[in-house]
Amino acid sequence: MTPTTDPAWVRHGLTALALAFLALFIGLPVAAVLSEALSKGAGLYLAALRDADAVAAVKLTLLAAAIAVPLNALFGLAAAWSVTRFRYRGKDLLLSLIDLPFGVSPVIAGMVMVLLFGSHGLLGPWLVAHDLQVIFAVPGIVLATVFVTFPFVARELIPFMEAQGTEEEEAALTLGASGWQILTRVTLPNVKWSLLYGLVLCNARAMGEFGAVSVVSGHVRGVTNTVPLQVEILYDEYNFAAAFAVASLLLLLALVTLAAKQLLEWKAGLRGAGHGSRS
């Protein structure tokens, strides 16, 4: 890294400004959530977390993430492989479609799900005829979660695989490796840190998604409420201590995600340093 030649007051001033922003927009909200969650005592805090509706919301949130994250891992690998390893017409359109959930409001995504899978939607008559319910049920929660989170893995892998190039894979092909061997012994080991980083971000968004899930959920207590929706319901009922207690679970998730992100960056840094020392 090139040492900076800026005056000390510039470096210290910028650092102080960054820390002040972090304290104002990260530290203060975190402290407020924890303070409000424990304002009525640890007993009420634990009771709010053990409430049947809260437990059901946690289970549904984990279920939606457990389905959405592996699906997005498969999609992200396939999309990144397609974009970085082949030339064809329509690649720019594919990239635009991958970015679509970033540009579309999650509420609109939820409304599209209703138009497609609702009882009066495009596929509604067929679903009703086969006694299948998607909207206002768990499948709708999962579909909405998959939609809003599918760019995260792909967008993490594509720049890395483009920078990496195809030399190692071409060398393996020259030595007679099959497509599966190239994928499992060359490609995946090379992209594993970027893949894990994308999965961490995808999982965090899946657990915290509100807008799209709110539209398709129907807000059925103990059935279709995820953790963010449970927080909203408790807050609307003026049960502030319970609302912030459940919200602290999402805060814990954010902290775990941050720790996982730092660990992955540290591991990737060590790996890069190791390669650099051997070159």
Salt bridges, closest charged atoms under 4 A:
ASP53 OD2 - ARG221 NH1 3.45
ASP99 OD1 - ARG155 NE 2.82
GLU169 OE1 - ARG85 NE 2.69
GLU209 OE1 - ARG205 NH2 2.89
GLU237 OE2 - ARG221 NH2 2.10
GLU265 OE2 - LYS261 NZ 3.15
